[in-house]
């Protein structure tokens, strides 16, 4: 169980990075949509 716990702990930051990346992608996508709306 110790090994699996260690693996889980080491993979946690990666999951956090993935979530942050998804959030920034959503934000940038919404910004692009706003810019496109302004151009129209």
C-alpha positions in Angstrom: 0.0 0.0 0.0 2.9 2.3 0.7 4.1 2.0 -2.9 0.7 2.8 -4.4 0.3 5.7 -2.0 3.6 7.1 -3.1 2.7 6.8 -6.8 -0.6 8.6 -6.1 1.1 11.4 -4.3 3.7 11.8 -7.1 0.9 11.9 -9.7 -1.2 14.5 -7.8 0.8 17.6 -9.0 0.5 16.4 -12.6 -3.3 16.2 -12.2 -3.3 19.7 -10.7 -1.3 21.0 -13.7 -3.7 19.3 -16.1 -6.6 21.0 -14.3 -4.9 24.4 -14.4 -4.1 23.9 -18.1 -7.8 23.1 -18.8 -8.8 26.3 -16.9 -6.4 28.5 -18.8 -7.5 26.9 -22.1 -11.1 27.8 -21.2 -10.2 31.4 -20.3 -8.2 31.9 -23.5 -11.0 30.4 -25.6 -13.6 32.7 -24.1 -11.2 35.7 -24.7 -10.8 34.6 -28.3 -14.6 34.4 -28.7 -15.0 37.9 -27.2 -12.4 39.3 -29.6 -14.2 37.6 -32.6 -17.5 39.1 -31.4 -15.9 42.6 -31.3 -14.5 42.2 -34.8 -17.9 41.2 -36.1 
